[in-house]
């Protein structure tokens, strides 16, 4: 199943990719129906949804809180700190945020 979407943010590391999309095929006033943060583990090929809790921006740095951890990012890099105490993951900010074909395939399979 494919659907129209717009990638909003894309962060890559050697071991994982974190990204946010907005689904364009859903009409809703509830942001939880439109916006999705996802975590792709390169080793397992598994895509999982991050459970969004809150967001803030201060001095050019963005913060997103998820039940799985915390993502801090700016125009060039990002850090994801897992909630369960695993080591932080350093990522590169990819601009423009265009999903590679393999990641897009995983995205469509996730929502199928």
N, CA, C and O atoms as CSV, one atom per row, in Angstrom:
chain,resi,resn,atom,element,x,y,z
A,1,UNK,N,N,0.840,-1.172,0.000
A,1,UNK,CA,C,0.000,0.000,0.000
A,1,UNK,C,C,0.889,1.241,0.000
A,1,UNK,O,O,1.719,1.411,0.893
A,2,UNK,N,N,0.723,2.084,-0.972
A,2,UNK,CA,C,1.436,3.352,-0.979
A,2,UNK,C,C,0.449,4.472,-0.659
A,2,UNK,O,O,-0.761,4.316,-0.822
A,3,UNK,N,N,0.972,5.574,-0.214
A,3,UNK,CA,C,0.131,6.719,0.130
A,3,UNK,C,C,0.970,7.985,0.001
A,3,UNK,O,O,2.196,7.928,0.104
A,4,UNK,N,N,0.326,9.122,-0.223
A,4,UNK,CA,C,1.094,10.368,-0.305
A,4,UNK,C,C,1.550,10.808,1.084
A,4,UNK,O,O,0.796,10.723,2.053
A,5,UNK,N,N,2.777,11.272,1.164
A,5,UNK,CA,C,3.329,11.748,2.434
A,5,UNK,C,C,4.383,12.804,2.136
A,5,UNK,O,O,4.852,12.940,1.006
A,6,UNK,N,N,4.740,13.543,3.167
A,6,UNK,CA,C,5.829,14.511,3.059
A,6,UNK,C,C,6.803,14.246,4.200
A,6,UNK,O,O,6.412,14.297,5.366
A,7,UNK,N,N,8.074,13.961,3.882
A,7,UNK,CA,C,9.065,13.831,4.954
A,7,UNK,C,C,9.380,15.215,5.517
A,7,UNK,O,O,9.643,16.155,4.767
A,8,UNK,N,N,9.352,15.329,6.840
A,8,UNK,CA,C,9.595,16.613,7.497
A,8,UNK,C,C,10.996,16.724,8.077
A,8,UNK,O,O,11.636,17.772,7.980
A,9,UNK,N,N,11.468,15.643,8.679
A,9,UNK,CA,C,12.813,15.585,9.248
A,9,UNK,C,C,13.399,14.215,8.946
A,9,UNK,O,O,12.680,13.217,8.904
A,10,UNK,N,N,14.724,14.176,8.733
A,10,UNK,CA,C,15.427,12.924,8.466
A,10,UNK,C,C,16.800,12.996,9.106
A,10,UNK,O,O,17.571,13.919,8.842
A,11,UNK,N,N,17.105,12.011,9.957
A,11,UNK,CA,C,18.383,11.941,10.671
A,11,UNK,C,C,18.963,10.548,10.481
A,11,UNK,O,O,18.267,9.552,10.681
A,12,UNK,N,N,20.249,10.471,10.090
A,12,UNK,CA,C,20.872,9.182,9.811
A,12,UNK,C,C,22.140,8.974,10.627
A,12,UNK,O,O,22.902,9.902,10.894
A,13,UNK,N,N,22.333,7.710,11.011
A,13,UNK,CA,C,23.576,7.232,11.618
A,13,UNK,C,C,23.916,5.931,10.908
A,13,UNK,O,O,23.143,5.462,10.072
A,14,UNK,N,N,25.059,5.344,11.230
A,14,UNK,CA,C,25.424,4.073,10.608
A,14,UNK,C,C,24.482,2.952,11.018
A,14,UNK,O,O,24.275,2.006,10.258
A,15,UNK,N,N,23.912,3.048,12.206
A,15,UNK,CA,C,23.096,1.951,12.736
A,15,UNK,C,C,21.595,2.178,12.684
A,15,UNK,O,O,20.821,1.230,12.812
A,16,UNK,N,N,21.172,3.438,12.494
A,16,UNK,CA,C,19.737,3.730,12.547
A,16,UNK,C,C,19.398,5.014,11.797
A,16,UNK,O,O,20.258,5.856,11.539
A,17,UNK,N,N,18.125,5.133,11.460
A,17,UNK,CA,C,17.578,6.347,10.860
A,17,UNK,C,C,16.336,6.730,11.641
A,17,UNK,O,O,15.512,5.874,11.962
A,18,UNK,N,N,16.198,8.008,11.948
A,18,UNK,CA,C,15.006,8.534,12.610
A,18,UNK,C,C,14.420,9.587,11.687
A,18,UNK,O,O,15.143,10.428,11.152
A,19,UNK,N,N,13.100,9.538,11.501
A,19,UNK,CA,C,12.481,10.512,10.607
A,19,UNK,C,C,11.038,10.785,10.996
A,19,UNK,O,O,10.395,10.001,11.695
A,20,UNK,N,N,10.546,11.943,10.512
A,20,UNK,CA,C,9.156,12.308,10.727
A,20,UNK,C,C,8.501,12.503,9.370
A,20,UNK,O,O,9.087,13.103,8.469
A,21,UNK,N,N,7.284,11.995,9.229
A,21,UNK,CA,C,6.501,12.222,8.017
A,21,UNK,C,C,5.150,12.817,8.390
A,21,UNK,O,O,4.670,12.696,9.517
A,22,UNK,N,N,4.566,13.461,7.398
A,22,UNK,CA,C,3.174,13.901,7.502
A,22,UNK,C,C,2.416,13.163,6.407
A,22,UNK,O,O,2.753,13.267,5.227
A,23,UNK,N,N,1.386,12.414,6.810
A,23,UNK,CA,C,0.544,11.731,5.829
A,23,UNK,C,C,-0.378,12.753,5.192
A,23,UNK,O,O,-1.003,13.555,5.886
A,24,UNK,N,N,-0.461,12.722,3.869
A,24,UNK,CA,C,-1.260,13.673,3.128
A,24,UNK,C,C,-2.603,13.094,2.684
A,24,UNK,O,O,-3.417,13.798,2.086
A,25,UNK,N,N,-2.833,11.819,2.975
A,25,UNK,CA,C,-4.070,11.155,2.543
A,25,UNK,C,C,-5.130,11.102,3.633
A,25,UNK,O,O,-6.202,10.535,3.423
A,26,UNK,N,N,-4.848,11.679,4.785
A,26,UNK,CA,C,-5.770,11.612,5.922
A,26,UNK,C,C,-6.262,13.020,6.244
A,26,UNK,O,O,-5.468,13.951,6.374
A,27,UNK,N,N,-7.553,13.160,6.367
A,27,UNK,CA,C,-8.160,14.437,6.758
A,27,UNK,C,C,-8.517,14.347,8.241
A,27,UNK,O,O,-9.418,13.600,8.622
A,28,UNK,N,N,-7.817,15.102,9.068
A,28,UNK,CA,C,-8.055,15.070,10.503
A,28,UNK,C,C,-7.507,16.344,11.137
A,28,UNK,O,O,-6.544,16.930,10.643
A,29,UNK,N,N,-8.118,16.760,12.218
A,29,UNK,CA,C,-7.584,17.883,12.988
A,29,UNK,C,C,-6.694,17.386,14.126
A,29,UNK,O,O,-6.103,18.188,14.849
A,30,UNK,N,N,-6.599,16.063,14.286
A,30,UNK,CA,C,-5.775,15.453,15.324
A,30,UNK,C,C,-4.364,15.225,14.776
A,30,UNK,O,O,-4.191,14.404,13.875
A,31,UNK,N,N,-3.348,15.932,15.295
A,31,UNK,CA,C,-1.982,15.754,14.798
A,31,UNK,C,C,-1.495,14.300,14.886
A,31,UNK,O,O,-0.668,13.877,14.078
A,32,UNK,N,N,-1.994,13.547,15.846
A,32,UNK,CA,C,-1.585,12.156,15.999
A,32,UNK,C,C,-2.013,11.261,14.849
A,32,UNK,O,O,-1.495,10.155,14.692
A,33,UNK,N,N,-2.954,11.732,14.045
A,33,UNK,CA,C,-3.399,10.983,12.871
A,33,UNK,C,C,-2.594,11.339,11.626
A,33,UNK,O,O,-2.622,10.611,10.633
A,34,UNK,N,N,-1.877,12.460,11.681
A,34,UNK,CA,C,-1.182,12.979,10.504
A,34,UNK,C,C,0.336,12.861,10.566
A,34,UNK,O,O,0.980,12.572,9.557
A,35,UNK,N,N,0.907,13.082,11.744
A,35,UNK,CA,C,2.358,13.149,11.909
A,35,UNK,C,C,2.872,11.897,12.609
A,35,UNK,O,O,2.302,11.439,13.599
A,36,UNK,N,N,3.981,11.346,12.060
A,36,UNK,CA,C,4.542,10.118,12.606
A,36,UNK,C,C,6.056,10.228,12.668
A,36,UNK,O,O,6.709,10.545,11.674
A,37,UNK,N,N,6.609,9.959,13.857
A,37,UNK,CA,C,8.047,9.824,14.041
A,37,UNK,C,C,8.354,8.337,14.029
A,37,UNK,O,O,7.691,7.554,14.710
A,38,UNK,N,N,9.370,7.943,13.246
A,38,UNK,CA,C,9.698,6.535,13.083
A,38,UNK,C,C,11.195,6.300,13.265
A,38,UNK,O,O,12.024,7.161,12.971
A,39,UNK,N,N,11.512,5.104,13.761
A,39,UNK,CA,C,12.899,4.697,14.022
A,39,UNK,C,C,13.167,3.453,13.192
A,39,UNK,O,O,12.460,2.454,13.325
A,40,UNK,N,N,14.182,3.502,12.335
A,40,UNK,CA,C,14.539,2.365,11.490
A,40,UNK,C,C,15.883,1.823,11.940
A,40,UNK,O,O,16.896,2.520,11.877
A,41,UNK,N,N,15.889,0.576,12.396
A,41,UNK,CA,C,17.113,-0.103,12.824
A,41,UNK,C,C,17.736,-0.772,11.600
A,41,UNK,O,O,17.129,-1.670,11.016
A,42,UNK,N,N,18.928,-0.353,11.207
A,42,UNK,CA,C,19.563,-0.874,9.999
A,42,UNK,C,C,19.903,-2.354,10.102
A,42,UNK,O,O,19.763,-3.079,9.118
A,43,UNK,N,N,20.342,-2.819,11.253
A,43,UNK,CA,C,20.754,-4.221,11.402
A,43,UNK,C,C,19.577,-5.178,11.229
A,43,UNK,O,O,19.689,-6.189,10.535
A,44,UNK,N,N,18.460,-4.859,11.856
A,44,UNK,CA,C,17.306,-5.770,11.802
A,44,UNK,C,C,16.361,-5.454,10.648
A,44,UNK,O,O,15.548,-6.292,10.260
A,45,UNK,N,N,16.469,-4.242,10.100
A,45,UNK,CA,C,15.533,-3.824,9.067
A,45,UNK,C,C,14.155,-3.516,9.616
A,45,UNK,O,O,13.181,-3.437,8.867
A,46,UNK,N,N,14.075,-3.340,10.931
A,46,UNK,CA,C,12.791,-3.121,11.607
A,46,UNK,C,C,12.489,-1.629,11.726
A,46,UNK,O,O,13.341,-0.829,12.114
A,47,UNK,N,N,11.258,-1.283,11.383
A,47,UNK,CA,C,10.771,0.078,11.510
A,47,UNK,C,C,9.769,0.113,12.647
A,47,UNK,O,O,8.838,-0.692,12.683
A,48,UNK,N,N,9.953,1.043,13.580
A,48,UNK,CA,C,9.020,1.157,14.705
A,48,UNK,C,C,8.650,2.623,14.902
A,48,UNK,O,O,9.418,3.533,14.589
A,49,UNK,N,N,7.460,2.815,15.428
A,49,UNK,CA,C,6.975,4.171,15.664
A,49,UNK,C,C,7.438,4.658,17.022
A,49,UNK,O,O,7.388,3.923,18.009
A,50,UNK,N,N,7.895,5.915,17.066
A,50,UNK,CA,C,8.234,6.559,18.325
A,50,UNK,C,C,6.967,7.232,18.848
A,50,UNK,O,O,6.262,7.908,18.098
A,51,UNK,N,N,6.683,7.047,20.123
A,51,UNK,CA,C,5.471,7.579,20.738
A,51,UNK,C,C,5.728,9.004,21.224
A,51,UNK,O,O,6.346,9.219,22.267
A,52,UNK,N,N,5.242,9.969,20.447
A,52,UNK,CA,C,5.459,11.387,20.692
A,52,UNK,C,C,4.804,11.829,21.998
A,52,UNK,O,O,3.663,11.467,22.288
A,53,UNK,N,N,5.550,12.622,22.786
A,53,UNK,CA,C,5.014,13.180,24.030
A,53,UNK,C,C,5.006,14.701,24.029
A,53,UNK,O,O,4.000,15.310,24.395
A,54,UNK,N,N,6.126,15.337,23.616
A,54,UNK,CA,C,6.174,16.796,23.630
A,54,UNK,C,C,7.297,17.297,22.728
A,54,UNK,O,O,8.155,16.538,22.280
A,55,UNK,N,N,7.255,18.633,22.474
A,55,UNK,CA,C,8.294,19.254,21.656
A,55,UNK,C,C,8.554,20.672,22.147
A,55,UNK,O,O,7.682,21.322,22.724
A,56,UNK,N,N,9.785,21.135,21.899
A,56,UNK,CA,C,10.140,22.511,22.207
A,56,UNK,C,C,11.305,22.925,21.311
A,56,UNK,O,O,11.987,22.088,20.720
A,57,UNK,N,N,11.513,24.235,21.229
A,57,UNK,CA,C,12.623,24.796,20.463
A,57,UNK,C,C,13.204,25.940,21.265
A,57,UNK,O,O,12.478,26.780,21.797
A,58,UNK,N,N,14.535,25.959,21.346
A,58,UNK,CA,C,15.205,27.040,22.069
A,58,UNK,C,C,16.560,27.293,21.438
A,58,UNK,O,O,17.369,26.376,21.294
A,59,UNK,N,N,16.804,28.540,21.062
A,59,UNK,CA,C,18.097,28.969,20.508
A,59,UNK,C,C,18.531,28.101,19.321
A,59,UNK,O,O,19.700,27.730,19.224
A,60,UNK,N,N,17.606,27.780,18.430
A,60,UNK,CA,C,17.937,27.004,17.240
A,60,UNK,C,C,18.050,25.508,17.451
A,60,UNK,O,O,18.309,24.770,16.500
A,61,UNK,N,N,17.860,25.045,18.682
A,61,UNK,CA,C,17.901,23.609,18.956
A,61,UNK,C,C,16.487,23.109,19.233
A,61,UNK,O,O,15.737,23.702,20.008
A,62,UNK,N,N,16.153,22.022,18.590
A,62,UNK,CA,C,14.824,21.427,18.740
A,62,UNK,C,C,14.912,20.218,19.668
A,62,UNK,O,O,15.906,19.492,19.678
A,63,UNK,N,N,13.868,20.023,20.433
A,63,UNK,CA,C,13.782,18.877,21.343
A,63,UNK,C,C,12.455,18.181,21.096
A,63,UNK,O,O,11.403,18.820,21.078
A,64,UNK,N,N,12.510,16.872,20.907
A,64,UNK,CA,C,11.308,16.049,20.809
A,64,UNK,C,C,11.428,14.966,21.874
A,64,UNK,O,O,12.434,14.260,21.959
A,65,UNK,N,N,10.384,14.854,22.679
A,65,UNK,CA,C,10.332,13.832,23.730
A,65,UNK,C,C,9.405,12.713,23.267
A,65,UNK,O,O,8.297,12.962,22.792
A,66,UNK,N,N,9.875,11.487,23.413
A,66,UNK,CA,C,9.098,10.292,23.089
A,66,UNK,C,C,9.131,9.374,24.301
A,66,UNK,O,O,10.004,9.513,25.157
A,67,UNK,N,N,8.205,8.449,24.383
A,67,UNK,CA,C,8.275,7.491,25.493
A,67,UNK,C,C,9.538,6.642,25.381
A,67,UNK,O,O,10.013,6.120,26.390
A,68,UNK,N,N,10.085,6.493,24.189
A,68,UNK,CA,C,11.298,5.686,23.971
A,68,UNK,C,C,12.595,6.461,24.190
A,68,UNK,O,O,13.668,5.863,24.261
A,69,UNK,N,N,12.505,7.792,24.299
A,69,UNK,CA,C,13.726,8.580,24.481
A,69,UNK,C,C,13.543,10.015,24.051
A,69,UNK,O,O,12.423,10.488,23.860
A,70,UNK,N,N,14.667,10.705,23.902
A,70,UNK,CA,C,14.686,12.139,23.623
A,70,UNK,C,C,15.556,12.409,22.392
A,70,UNK,O,O,16.662,11.882,22.275
A,71,UNK,N,N,15.041,13.238,21.475
A,71,UNK,CA,C,15.777,13.622,20.277
A,71,UNK,C,C,16.043,15.121,20.320
A,71,UNK,O,O,15.115,15.926,20.395
A,72,UNK,N,N,17.337,15.489,20.270
A,72,UNK,CA,C,17.753,16.894,20.188
A,72,UNK,C,C,18.400,17.066,18.821
A,72,UNK,O,O,19.211,16.240,18.401
A,73,UNK,N,N,18.035,18.154,18.121
A,73,UNK,CA,C,18.615,18.340,16.803
A,73,UNK,C,C,18.663,19.809,16.407
A,73,UNK,O,O,17.954,20.658,16.947
A,74,UNK,N,N,19.545,20.065,15.425
A,74,UNK,CA,C,19.655,21.386,14.814
A,74,UNK,C,C,19.825,21.172,13.315
A,74,UNK,O,O,19.516,20.092,12.812
A,75,UNK,N,N,20.305,22.168,12.601
A,75,UNK,CA,C,20.399,22.090,11.151
A,75,UNK,C,C,21.437,21.086,10.653
A,75,UNK,O,O,21.389,20.693,9.488
A,76,UNK,N,N,22.377,20.661,11.506
A,76,UNK,CA,C,23.450,19.781,11.033
A,76,UNK,C,C,23.527,18.417,11.701
A,76,UNK,O,O,23.963,17.452,11.073
A,77,UNK,N,N,23.113,18.316,12.956
A,77,UNK,CA,C,23.228,17.026,13.634
A,77,UNK,C,C,22.146,16.838,14.685
A,77,UNK,O,O,21.400,17.756,15.025
A,78,UNK,N,N,22.094,15.609,15.184
A,78,UNK,CA,C,21.074,15.249,16.166
A,78,UNK,C,C,21.637,14.208,17.121
A,78,UNK,O,O,22.610,13.518,16.816
A,79,UNK,N,N,21.000,14.112,18.290
A,79,UNK,CA,C,21.337,13.086,19.271
A,79,UNK,C,C,20.048,12.486,19.790
A,79,UNK,O,O,19.154,13.196,20.249
A,80,UNK,N,N,19.965,11.159,19.711
A,80,UNK,CA,C,18.825,10.443,20.286
A,80,UNK,C,C,19.326,9.728,21.531
A,80,UNK,O,O,20.242,8.909,21.462
A,81,UNK,N,N,18.713,10.046,22.677
A,81,UNK,CA,C,19.080,9.419,23.944
A,81,UNK,C,C,17.944,8.490,24.360
A,81,UNK,O,O,16.872,8.963,24.738
A,82,UNK,N,N,18.160,7.176,24.296
A,82,UNK,CA,C,17.102,6.227,24.656
A,82,UNK,C,C,16.686,6.350,26.118
A,82,UNK,O,O,17.509,6.640,26.987
A,83,UNK,N,N,15.413,6.130,26.373
A,83,UNK,CA,C,14.871,6.232,27.728
A,83,UNK,C,C,15.396,5.140,28.639
A,83,UNK,O,O,15.525,5.353,29.845
A,84,UNK,N,N,15.706,3.966,28.084
A,84,UNK,CA,C,16.122,2.847,28.932
A,84,UNK,C,C,17.602,2.854,29.287
A,84,UNK,O,O,18.110,1.870,29.825
A,85,UNK,N,N,18.309,3.960,28.989
A,85,UNK,CA,C,19.686,4.095,29.455
A,85,UNK,C,C,20.748,3.573,28.509
A,85,UNK,O,O,21.924,3.567,28.870
A,86,UNK,N,N,20.383,3.132,27.309
A,86,UNK,CA,C,21.377,2.729,26.322
A,86,UNK,C,C,22.184,3.954,25.905
A,86,UNK,O,O,21.755,5.085,26.134
A,87,UNK,N,N,23.352,3.739,25.293
A,87,UNK,CA,C,24.165,4.897,24.871
A,87,UNK,C,C,23.412,5.775,23.865
A,87,UNK,O,O,22.590,5.288,23.090
A,88,UNK,N,N,23.706,7.058,23.893
A,88,UNK,CA,C,23.098,8.007,22.954
A,88,UNK,C,C,23.576,7.711,21.534
A,88,UNK,O,O,24.693,7.239,21.323
A,89,UNK,N,N,22.713,7.995,20.576
A,89,UNK,CA,C,22.999,7.784,19.164
A,89,UNK,C,C,23.200,9.144,18.501
A,89,UNK,O,O,22.315,9.998,18.554
A,90,UNK,N,N,24.365,9.349,17.874
A,90,UNK,CA,C,24.659,10.585,17.167
A,90,UNK,C,C,24.257,10.418,15.708
A,90,UNK,O,O,24.651,9.451,15.056
A,91,UNK,N,N,23.464,11.371,15.195
A,91,UNK,CA,C,22.943,11.295,13.830
A,91,UNK,C,C,23.297,12.553,13.044
A,91,UNK,O,O,23.603,13.598,13.618
A,92,UNK,N,N,23.250,12.431,11.720
A,92,UNK,CA,C,23.435,13.569,10.820
A,92,UNK,C,C,22.069,14.039,10.341
A,92,UNK,O,O,21.204,13.218,10.036
A,93,UNK,N,N,21.868,15.334,10.272
A,93,UNK,CA,C,20.645,15.891,9.720
A,93,UNK,C,C,20.745,15.860,8.194
A,93,UNK,O,O,21.700,16.386,7.624
A,94,UNK,N,N,19.770,15.252,7.540
A,94,UNK,CA,C,19.747,15.156,6.077
A,94,UNK,C,C,18.759,16.192,5.543
A,94,UNK,O,O,17.572,16.169,5.871
A,95,UNK,N,N,19.281,17.109,4.706
A,95,UNK,CA,C,18.465,18.168,4.132
A,95,UNK,C,C,18.709,18.218,2.622
A,95,UNK,O,O,19.864,18.306,2.206
A,96,UNK,N,N,17.682,18.168,1.798
A,96,UNK,CA,C,16.276,18.022,2.166
A,96,UNK,C,C,15.999,16.602,2.641
A,96,UNK,O,O,16.729,15.673,2.295
A,97,UNK,N,N,14.948,16.437,3.432
A,97,UNK,CA,C,14.642,15.116,3.996
A,97,UNK,C,C,13.939,14.206,2.983
A,97,UNK,O,O,12.714,14.090,2.988
A,98,UNK,N,N,14.729,13.563,2.117
A,98,UNK,CA,C,14.189,12.660,1.106
A,98,UNK,C,C,14.502,11.228,1.520
A,98,UNK,O,O,15.665,10.875,1.710
A,99,UNK,N,N,13.462,10.399,1.660
A,99,UNK,CA,C,13.675,9.014,2.092
A,99,UNK,C,C,14.281,8.191,0.970
A,99,UNK,O,O,13.806,8.254,-0.164
A,100,UNK,N,N,15.336,7.410,1.265
A,100,UNK,CA,C,15.868,6.466,0.288
A,100,UNK,C,C,14.806,5.412,-0.043
A,100,UNK,O,O,13.893,5.181,0.749
A,101,UNK,N,N,14.925,4.783,-1.200
A,101,UNK,CA,C,13.928,3.809,-1.668
A,101,UNK,C,C,13.693,2.691,-0.660
A,101,UNK,O,O,12.545,2.315,-0.425
A,102,UNK,N,N,14.754,2.146,-0.055
A,102,UNK,CA,C,14.588,1.044,0.906
A,102,UNK,C,C,13.812,1.500,2.136
A,102,UNK,O,O,13.009,0.740,2.678
A,103,UNK,N,N,14.037,2.699,2.569
A,103,UNK,CA,C,13.323,3.228,3.734
A,103,UNK,C,C,11.862,3.515,3.388
A,103,UNK,O,O,10.972,3.297,4.209
A,104,UNK,N,N,11.624,3.994,2.194
A,104,UNK,CA,C,10.253,4.231,1.753
A,104,UNK,C,C,9.484,2.910,1.653
A,104,UNK,O,O,8.308,2.852,2.009
A,105,UNK,N,N,10.132,1.866,1.177
A,105,UNK,CA,C,9.518,0.542,1.112
A,105,UNK,C,C,9.137,0.057,2.507
A,105,UNK,O,O,8.045,-0.472,2.711
A,106,UNK,N,N,10.045,0.242,3.465
A,106,UNK,CA,C,9.756,-0.140,4.860
A,106,UNK,C,C,8.609,0.683,5.433
A,106,UNK,O,O,7.793,0.162,6.192
A,107,UNK,N,N,8.541,1.957,5.078
A,107,UNK,CA,C,7.470,2.835,5.535
A,107,UNK,C,C,6.108,2.335,5.040
A,107,UNK,O,O,5.163,2.224,5.821
A,108,UNK,N,N,6.014,2.037,3.747
A,108,UNK,CA,C,4.741,1.562,3.193
A,108,UNK,C,C,4.354,0.209,3.791
A,108,UNK,O,O,3.175,-0.041,4.042
A,109,UNK,N,N,5.329,-0.659,4.019
A,109,UNK,CA,C,5.046,-1.967,4.633
A,109,UNK,C,C,4.569,-1.788,6.073
A,109,UNK,O,O,3.697,-2.526,6.532
A,110,UNK,N,N,5.129,-0.821,6.784
A,110,UNK,CA,C,4.747,-0.566,8.173
A,110,UNK,C,C,3.284,-0.170,8.273
A,110,UNK,O,O,2.585,-0.611,9.185
A,111,UNK,N,N,2.813,0.653,7.351
A,111,UNK,CA,C,1.432,1.120,7.399
A,111,UNK,C,C,0.446,0.206,6.672
A,111,UNK,O,O,-0.761,0.440,6.722
A,112,UNK,N,N,0.947,-0.832,5.997
A,112,UNK,CA,C,0.051,-1.742,5.254
A,112,UNK,C,C,-0.846,-2.557,6.172
A,112,UNK,O,O,-1.649,-3.360,5.698
